[in-house]
Amino acid sequence: MDKIKVLLIEGRARQVLPLAKSMRDLGAEVTTYNGSKLDPGYSSKYPHRKLLAFFDARQPEKSLDVLKDELKKYHYDLVIPLNDDIAILLSKHKNELGELTTPIVKDWETFQFACDKLKTMQVCMANGVPCPNTFASLDDFLSQESSVLYPLVVKPRTGQAAVGFHISEDKADLMEYYSKAEKKYGPMLIQEYIPQTDIQYKCEMYVDREGTLKAACVFAKNRWYPINGGSSTLNTTVDRPDIIESCKTLLEKIGWRGYADIDLIQDPRDNKAKVMEINPRITGSVKICFAAGVNFSKLILQDFRKENVEDAFNVKYGVQLRYMHTDVLWFLKSKERFRCTPSWFNFINCVHQIFSWADMWPAVTFTIQGIGKFFKDKKKRKIDI
């Protein structure tokens, strides 16, 4: 049987490393689509082929043309997006790209329920899936303001890494921030604030082509950065069948197929884990699933070959994944640095997001690249009010 040719876009994403390794181990030919030689997907030893190619979310038409040219020059069986911008582009043009390859995304009609946080919340609220009370617009909020308690959250309907996330303590602050944020980030939503004194969770799931759930891996976000709401810096796999059931219901209601990553937060007021959003592509923390025994690459390849997709529910609990680059920032910023659980100084039973003794160079290039990205992201998050 010929090797399945896989294109991973983009090489800057952390998840490119476990995917490139696992796909290669399974006999696939792996190509990474990179914007820089500093990208982990370029510096890693696991890809068979490494491209330096253009992609810019601000220029979707040019980005699409460049991608199509590559797909015409070299045959790829699968194209797998590794960030939201790529996933959105592939989904919007899935039919067109389907003549050249198989994009691993849902069609745009279904995809919108995942990439748009408001649509996700509306499905949850309509079907009894625990989630924060959410308002579709400023007018929607104002019409129900008398029954709402502060603080409230204002955040973009689409986006990632907590960009645009803001907590408003009163109406004046909310009105001022909402207006400025909408101009910078696009459509916003207003949401009940869930106290962040408890654990956040992620649930990684795979639904096969027949609509059957085949894998689920839940892990706790023990620490995250920025501290007021951001991406995880330390994760631990946990046994939470209630979370799996909630997420399964959500995916069934929107007709999802393939991989999905669902963010949740434990509400200390009623002790329920509540859905916050769906990330409709393979997440940056997927390496913890591989370490815990869930090989998502294997499920993707089996599904593509139209084989029986094996169940992957036998998860090893207590496995930890550490993103040291941002965990250092958490340590510098957090008042809990010496009191946190697990201890910041514990390195036992822990795999690292980027570093690997078997593939060391990406840790060097990613660090160089990350210094510039840190200052860029800091500026992007800021709105003067």
C-alpha positions in Angstrom: 0.0 0.0 0.0 1.3 3.5 -0.9 2.2 5.8 1.9 -0.5 8.3 2.8 0.9 11.7 2.2 0.0 14.2 4.9 0.4 18.0 4.9 0.5 19.7 8.3 -0.3 23.4 8.3 1.2 25.3 10.0 4.7 24.4 11.3 4.7 27.1 13.9 2.0 25.3 16.0 3.2 23.2 19.0 1.0 20.2 18.0 3.0 19.8 14.8 5.6 17.9 16.8 3.6 14.9 18.2 1.6 14.7 14.9 4.6 14.6 12.7 6.2 11.9 14.9 3.1 9.8 15.2 2.1 10.1 11.5 5.7 9.1 10.5 5.7 6.2 13.0 2.4 5.0 11.4 4.0 4.9 7.9 2.7 8.2 6.5 4.8 10.6 4.5 4.8 13.9 6.5 5.2 17.4 5.0 5.1 20.6 7.1 4.0 24.0 5.8 6.1 26.6 7.5 6.5 30.3 7.6 10.0 30.3 9.0 13.0 28.1 9.5 12.5 28.7 13.2 9.1 26.9 13.2 9.1 23.6 15.1 7.7 22.0 11.9 10.8 23.0 10.1 13.5 22.4 12.7 12.1 19.0 13.7 13.7 15.8 12.4 10.4 14.0 11.9 8.9 15.5 8.7 10.0 13.9 5.5 9.5 17.2 3.6 9.6 20.8 4.9 8.1 23.7 3.0 8.7 27.4 3.4 5.4 28.9 2.2 3.2 32.0 2.5 0.2 32.1 4.8 -1.4 35.3 6.3 -4.9 35.3 7.8 -5.1 39.0 6.7 -4.7 37.9 3.1 -6.9 34.9 2.8 -7.2 35.0 -1.0 -3.5 35.1 -1.6 -3.0 32.4 1.1 -5.5 30.2 -0.6 -3.9 30.6 -4.0 -0.4 29.7 -2.7 -1.8 26.6 -1.0 -3.7 25.5 -4.1 -0.5 25.9 -6.2 1.3 23.6 -3.7 -1.6 21.0 -3.9 -1.4 21.0 -7.7 2.4 20.6 -7.7 2.5 17.7 -5.2 -0.2 15.2 -4.3 -1.3 15.2 -0.6 -3.9 12.7 0.6 -4.7 14.7 3.7 -4.3 18.3 4.7 -4.6 18.9 8.5 -5.0 22.5 9.9 -3.2 23.3 13.2 -4.7 26.7 14.0 -8.0 28.5 13.7 -7.1 30.7 10.7 -6.1 27.7 8.6 -9.1 25.6 9.7 -11.5 28.4 8.8 -9.9 28.9 5.4 -10.0 25.1 4.6 -13.6 24.8 5.8 -14.8 27.8 3.8 -13.2 26.3 0.6 -13.6 22.6 1.4 -15.5 21.8 -1.7 -13.0 23.6 -3.9 -10.0 22.1 -2.2 -11.7 18.7 -2.2 -10.8 18.3 -5.9 -7.1 18.4 -4.9 -6.9 16.7 -1.5 -8.9 15.8 1.6 -9.0 18.7 4.1 -9.5 17.4 7.6 -12.2 19.9 8.6 -16.0 20.0 8.7 -18.0 21.8 6.1 -18.5 25.5 6.8 -22.2 25.1 7.9 -21.3 22.8 10.8 -17.9 24.4 11.4 -19.4 27.7 12.3 -21.1 26.2 15.4 -17.6 25.5 16.7 -15.5 28.5 15.7 -18.2 31.0 16.7 -18.4 31.0 20.6 -21.9 32.5 20.5 -23.3 29.7 18.3 -21.6 27.1 20.6 -23.2 28.7 23.7 -26.7 28.8 22.0 -26.5 25.1 21.2 -25.5 24.4 24.8 -28.2 26.5 26.3 -30.9 25.0 24.0 -29.9 21.4 24.9 -29.1 21.5 28.6 -25.4 21.3 28.3 -23.8 23.2 31.2 -22.4 26.6 30.1 -22.3 30.2 31.2 -25.3 32.4 30.5 -24.4 34.2 27.3 -25.8 37.3 25.5 -25.7 37.6 21.7 -25.1 41.4 21.6 -25.0 44.5 23.6 -28.7 45.1 22.9 -29.5 41.6 24.1 -27.6 42.2 27.3 -29.3 45.6 27.9 -32.7 44.0 27.5 -32.0 41.6 30.4 -29.6 43.8 32.4 -31.9 43.9 35.5 -31.5 40.2 36.1 -27.7 40.1 35.6 -24.9 40.4 38.2 -21.4 41.7 37.7 -18.7 41.0 37.0 -19.3 40.0 33.4 -17.0 38.9 30.6 -16.6 40.6 27.2 -14.8 38.6 24.5 -14.6 38.1 20.7 -17.0 35.6 19.2 -14.1 34.1 17.3 -10.4 33.9 18.2 -8.0 32.1 20.5 -5.5 32.4 23.3 -7.7 34.8 25.3 -7.0 37.7 22.9 -9.7 40.4 23.6 -10.9 38.7 26.9 -11.9 41.3 29.4 -13.7 41.3 32.8 -16.0 44.2 33.5 -16.9 45.1 37.1 -19.6 47.6 36.2 -21.7 48.9 33.4 -19.6 51.9 32.6 -16.5 49.8 32.0 -18.4 47.2 30.0 -19.9 49.8 27.7 -16.6 51.5 27.0 -14.6 48.3 26.5 -17.3 46.7 24.3 -17.3 49.6 21.9 -13.5 49.7 21.5 -13.1 45.9 21.4 -15.7 45.5 18.7 -13.7 47.8 16.4 -10.5 45.9 17.1 -11.7 42.3 17.2 -15.0 42.2 15.4 -18.3 40.8 16.8 -18.2 40.4 20.6 -20.3 38.6 23.1 -21.1 39.2 26.8 -21.1 36.3 29.2 -21.7 35.5 32.8 -18.4 35.4 34.7 -17.5 32.1 36.3 -15.1 32.6 39.2 -11.7 31.2 38.2 -11.0 29.7 41.6 -11.5 26.2 40.4 -10.1 23.9 37.7 -10.3 24.4 34.0 -10.6 21.4 31.7 -10.1 20.3 28.1 -11.8 17.4 26.5 -10.2 16.0 23.3 -12.6 13.9 21.3 -12.8 12.0 18.0 -16.0 11.2 16.2 -15.7 8.8 13.2 -17.3 9.2 9.8 -20.4 7.3 11.0 -21.0 9.7 13.9 -19.7 7.4 16.6 -17.5 8.7 19.4 -14.3 6.8 19.3 -12.0 8.6 21.7 -12.1 11.0 24.6 -9.3 12.3 26.8 -10.0 14.8 29.5 -7.3 16.8 31.2 -7.2 19.5 33.8 -5.6 22.9 33.2 -3.8 23.2 36.5 -2.1 26.5 35.5 -2.6 29.0 32.7 -1.2 32.2 31.3 -2.2 35.0 31.2 -3.4 34.4 34.7 -6.8 36.1 34.3 -7.7 33.8 31.4 -5.4 32.1 28.9 -3.8 29.0 27.5 -2.7 26.2 29.8 0.9 25.9 31.1 0.5 22.6 33.0 -2.1 19.9 32.3 -3.0 16.6 34.0 -5.1 13.8 32.6 -8.2 13.1 34.8 -11.2 10.7 35.0 -14.3 12.9 34.4 -17.1 10.9 32.7 -19.5 13.8 33.3 -17.4 16.0 31.1 -17.3 13.4 28.4 -21.0 13.0 28.4 -21.6 16.8 28.2 -19.2 17.2 25.3 -20.6 14.1 23.5 -24.1 15.7 23.6 -22.7 19.0 22.2 -20.9 17.3 19.3 -24.0 15.1 18.5 -26.3 18.2 18.4 -24.1 20.0 15.9 -23.4 16.9 13.8 -19.7 16.9 14.3 -17.2 14.5 12.7 -13.5 14.2 13.3 -11.4 15.8 16.0 -12.7 18.4 18.4 -11.2 20.1 21.4 -13.6 21.5 24.0 -12.7 24.0 26.8 -14.6 23.9 30.1 -14.4 25.5 33.5 -15.5 24.1 36.8 -18.0 26.5 38.4 -17.5 26.5 42.2 -21.0 27.8 42.7 -22.7 24.6 41.5 -19.7 22.3 41.1 -20.5 21.7 37.3 -18.0 21.8 34.5 -19.3 24.3 32.0 -18.5 24.4 28.3 -16.7 27.6 27.2 -15.8 26.9 23.6 -15.0 24.4 20.9 -11.6 24.5 19.1 -12.5 22.9 15.8 -9.0 21.5 15.0 -6.2 19.6 16.7 -5.2 21.5 19.8 -1.7 22.7 21.0 -1.9 20.4 24.0 -2.7 17.2 22.1 0.7 15.7 23.1 -0.7 14.8 26.5 -3.2 12.5 24.8 -0.5 10.7 23.0 1.4 10.3 26.3 -1.7 9.0 28.0 -2.4 6.4 25.3 -4.7 8.1 22.8 -3.2 8.1 19.3 -5.3 10.6 17.4 -3.1 10.2 14.3 -4.0 6.5 14.1 -7.8 7.3 14.3 -7.5 9.9 11.5 -5.6 7.5 9.2 -8.1 4.7 9.9 -11.0 7.0 9.2 -9.4 8.2 5.9 -8.9 4.6 4.8 -12.5 3.9 5.7 -11.3 1.2 8.1 -12.9 0.4 11.4 -11.8 3.2 13.7 -10.6 1.6 17.0 -12.0 2.8 20.3 -9.5 4.8 22.3 -11.0 5.3 25.8 -8.3 3.6 27.8 -6.6 6.7 29.1 -3.8 6.7 31.6 -4.7 9.2 34.4 -2.1 11.5 36.1 0.0 12.1 33.0 1.2 15.7 33.0 2.1 18.0 30.1 4.1 21.1 30.7 4.6 24.2 28.5 7.7 25.5 30.2 7.9 28.7 28.1 4.7 30.1 29.5 4.9 28.2 32.9 7.9 30.4 33.7 5.8 33.5 33.0 3.1 32.0 35.2 5.7 31.6 38.0 6.9 35.2 37.7 3.3 36.6 37.8 1.4 34.3 40.2 1.1 34.9 43.9 0.5 31.1 44.2 4.0 30.2 42.9 5.1 28.5 46.0 1.7 27.1 47.1 0.3 25.6 43.8 -0.7 22.0 43.3 1.0 20.3 41.6 4.2 22.0 42.8 5.9 24.1 40.2 9.1 22.4 41.1 7.7 18.9 40.4 9.0 17.3 37.2 8.0 13.7 37.8 5.7 11.9 35.4 5.7 14.9 33.1 6.2 15.3 29.3 7.2 18.6 27.8 5.3 20.5 25.2 8.3 21.3 23.0 11.4 19.7 24.4 12.4 16.1 23.6 15.7 14.4 24.0 15.0 12.6 20.7 14.3 15.8 18.8 16.1 18.7 20.6 16.5 21.4 18.0 12.8 22.6 18.0 13.2 23.7 21.6 16.0 26.1 20.6 14.3 27.5 17.6 10.9 27.8 19.3 12.4 29.7 22.2 14.0 32.2 19.8 10.7 32.6 18.0 8.7 32.8 21.2 10.5 35.8 22.6 9.3 37.9 19.6 5.8 36.4 19.8 5.5 37.2 23.5 5.9 41.0 22.9 3.7 40.9 19.8 0.9 39.1 21.7 1.2 41.5 24.7 0.6 44.4 22.4 -2.3 42.6 20.6 -4.1 42.0 23.9 -4.0 45.6 25.0 -6.8 48.1 24.5 -6.4 51.5 26.0 -9.6 52.5 27.9 
